Amino acid sequence: MPTSRLTALIGTTLRQQRELRGLTQHALARLAGTDRSTVTRIEQGERAPTVAMLEKLLAALGLQLTVGVEPLDSEVDARIDELAVRSVAERIDAVGLDRMLDRLAELPHVLTGTTAALLQGAPVPVGDLEIAVAWRDAERFADWLERHYAQRWNPAWEEFGYLPTDPRDPGEHRWQVVGGVLRAGMCEELPEAIEVRHGDRSYRVVPLALVEATEPATAELLRRWRARLARTD
């Protein structure tokens, strides 16, 4: 990802997470031990923060920095084009979504991220199954993970394992379980959800507009899809 896009993505993510917590730029700056102008410039994409500064800002928001990689833009666009000619039912089947959801039926959750986008018709690549889980259900979630032989993602080793699986313990909320990889957004309350139907099955998903407003990575994929649609009209 070019630096200019990465800088803009960092800024957008920081602003969204700050606003979700009801903090002003001044309040965040004070918590992170910096000044308001620094927060403003980072959020506006005018300044690329150092890793140390970004970690301080995220820590002030109760978050931690993780590092990942993604395919080159041309490969993402090719994948979007490939998915666009397939039905939603075919895409659901290809990622094994229903089998995973059958296992999750006992756990209160809603679908979010690229999973929610897929179910609302967007031809975006889906990797991990993405869900939101309320902290009040953390113990039930921990029991579910144990029963499904979960291994937690360890960013230091860049593989699954060697970390406590309980979501209340420190670590990225990403696990490999029987049937695939699960990523959870832990929250105080489950986000607003709508019901969509495909075939004889209903799915509770975060509305696409809310996904775009709160999840920058998925929002970028949706932007690329719409840009490609506009070029073909």
N, C-alpha and C positions, 0 to 999 in steps of 0.2 A: 504494500500500500504506500503510495507516495506520501512524503512528509506532510504536504499541505492538507491532504485528506485526513491523515492520522491526527494532525493537530486540531482540525475542525471536529473530528469525532470525539476526541478527548474533551474539548470545550463543551460540546453538546451534552455529553454524558455527565460531566461535572455539574452543569447547570440543571439538568433534569433531576439528578439525585439530590442536589441542594434544595430545589423547589419542592420535591416530594417530602422533604423533612421540615419544610416551613422556615428555612433559614434565609436570612439576607446575605448578600455578599460580604458585608461588614462582619456579620456574626461568624461566618465560615472562616474568614481571614483571621479573626481573633482566636478561634479555636485551633487553627493550624499554625499560629505564630507567624503570620505574614501580614501584608497590608491589602486593603480592598482593591487597589489598582492592579495588583498582581492577579487576584481572582478574576477581575473584570477582563483583563487582557487574555487570560487563558480561556475563559468561557466564550469570548468573542472570536477565538481562533487566531488572535494576533500574536500570541506567544506560545511556543512549545515549552512546557514545563520540564524541568529536570526530573529524573525518576524519583529523587529524594523529595522534591517538592510535591509531586503527584501523590506519593505515598502519604505525606503529611495531610494533604487535603482529603484524601479518601479515608484515612484513619479518623479524621475529625467528623466524617459522615458515618462512621461505623462500618467502613468497607475496606477491602484490601485489593491491591493490584495483582492481577493475574496476566500472564502472557500467553498468547495463542497465535496461530498462523492460519491463513486462509488461502485458497487458490488465487492465482492471478485473475485480474478482471476479465480477460478474454475467456478464461475457463468458466468463470461464474456465468457470464453472458451465454456461453454455449450450453451450459447446464439449464439455465432458465428457458432457452429456446427449446431444448429437448423436452422439458417438463410441460411446456405450454401446449404441446400437441397431444398430451395424454389426459385422460379424464381424471377427475378428482378421485374416483373409486380406484383407478389403477394406481394412482400415487399413494393412496392410503395403504393399499395392499403391498406395494413395493417396499415401504418402510416398516411393515409388520405392526402398524399402529394398533389395530384392534386386539392383537394378542397381548400386547403390553397393557392396554387399558383393561382387559379382562383381569389381569393380575392386580391392577390398581383399584379395582372396583370398591374395595372396602375402605379406602383411604380418601377422606374429603380433599378435593383438589379441583383446580380448573386448569385447562390447557392454555398455554401462552406461547410467545415467541414464534418461531417458524412453524411449529406444530399447529398453532391457532391460525396462522396465515394460510397454511395448506388447506385446512378445513373450511376456510372462507374463500377458497377458489384461487388463491395466489400461487403461481407456479414457481415457488422458491425452493431451493435445495434444503432438505431437512436432514440434520445430523442427529443430535441427541433429541430424545423426547423431552419437551420442556413443559413443566408444570409449576403452578404456584401452590404452596402449602402454608397454612397458618401456623404460627408458633405454638398455639394451644394444642395442635395435633402433633407436635414434635415427638412425643413419646410413642404414639401410634405409628408414626413414620419410622422411628428407630426400630420398632418391633418388625415392621414390614420389611425394612432393609435387611435385618438379620435373617428373617425367614426366606428371603430371596437371594441369599448368599452374596450380598453386595460387597464390592470392593470400591473404596473411595479413591478419587483421583488425587495423586500426589504430584504436584507441580515440580517439586524439587527433583524427583526421579523421572518425571515425565512418563508415568505409567500408573495403572491402578494398583492399589494395595499399600500396605505399610502405614496406614493411618486409621484411627478409630472411625467407624462408619456412622456413629450417632450424629445426626445433624446439629445437635447442641454442642458438639465438640468443635474446636477450631478446624478450619479446612474449607476448601472449595465444595460447594454443594452440588457435586457431580459424582455419580456412582455407576459402575458397571454391574448390572444385575442379569439374572436369567432373562434372555430375550432382547437385550440391548443395553444402551447407555441412557441414563436418566439424569436430567439437570433440573434442580428445584430452586425456585425463588421463594425463600422463606419470608413471610410478611406477617404483620400484626393481624390483618384481616384479609380474607380472600378478595381479590379485585372484582369489580363488576364483571358479570359474565352474561353471555347470551347462549341460547341453545340453537345449534344447527343440526340438520338431519342429512344423512347420506344413506340411501337404502333404507333398511329397517332399524338403523341405529341413530341415537342422539348423542351429541357431544356438547359439553359445556366449555365454552371458549371465551377468552378475553376478546372484546370487539377489536376489529382491525385498527380503528382510529386510536384506541388506547395503547395497543401494541406499538404502533408507530411513535406515539408520544413518549413512551417510557423505555423502549428497547432499541437503542441506536443501531445495533448490528442487524436486526430484522428490518428496521426502517430503511437501512441502506439497500438491502436486497429488494425491498418493495419499490424503492425509488428507481433502481436499475430496471426492474420489470416494467414499470410505467413509462420510463424513458424509451424502452425498446418498443412498447406498444405505440407510443406517439410517433416514432419514426416509421412505423408500418402503416399508419392511418393515411 
